[in-house]
């Protein structure tokens, strides 16, 4: 099982001038450190932003890791696989309540559960390049049955990869991310319908933050997404 380690012996990072950073990157760094002076090791940051996401990942690693997921699919227990994924996510505040409800409704029926489970497994553990796997996952989510609210939203499409494999996948909240990208001064190729070009643009944004703020020692996409969240969320105005 993965464990979370905090580097408690380090001195607080500097919010002052940082060589090589763009003005936007420096402003975003100052904003983040104004709330969390200890950076990604800050105890309050870990408690408020990281811990619940990390706990969801640990639970995923226990209940729906690659071997467990594959075994469920081989036994054709698609509804159980989908139920585990939805249950793990439900303990976070990453999706809006209407998205959670739409998702639960979509995977209640056997056909929806199978479409969801097989599509998600391919995204996480399938062969081929990540672009094609992501595009097939978007297609699968778009084909899920719906009652009233659509299931194909950016948060739904990106939350499961983020929880399952936070070293690889990042989570997209559209308004927050667009605001953060503007503040940071990086291009963000946003389109409202989930697509690879937008997701690749977000991965590049996260990579830029990782490179620019490397002295803060971001551990994974949880830290990078949290940094972006602080820049764009009205919780941090």
PESULRA-V549755 format. One line per field, one symbol per residue. ss: DSSP state (~ for helix, > for strand, _ for the rest). psi: psi as a letter, one per 20 degrees, with the letter a starting at -180 (. if undefined). Layout:
ss->???
psi->???
This chain:
ss->______________________~~~~~~~~~~~~~___~~~_~~~~~~~~~~~~~~~~~~~~~__~~~~~~~~~___~~~~~~~~~~~~~______~~~~~~~~~~___~~~~~~~~~~~~~~~~____~~~~~~~~~~~~~___________~~~~~~~~~~~_________~~~~~~~~~~~___________~~~~~~~~~~~~~~~~~_~~~____~~~~~~~~~~~~_~~~_
psi->pqqpppniiqqpqpjbpopiqrgghgghgggghhhnhjbiiphhggghhgghghhggghghghkrgggghggghjkmhhggghgghgghijrkhqqhhggghgghhjhqgggggggghhgggghjrrrqhghhghhgggghhiqqqfgpqhnrggghihhhgggmiihqqpooggghggghghhkqqompqhpprgggghhghhgghgggghkhiilphahggghhggghhiqihk.
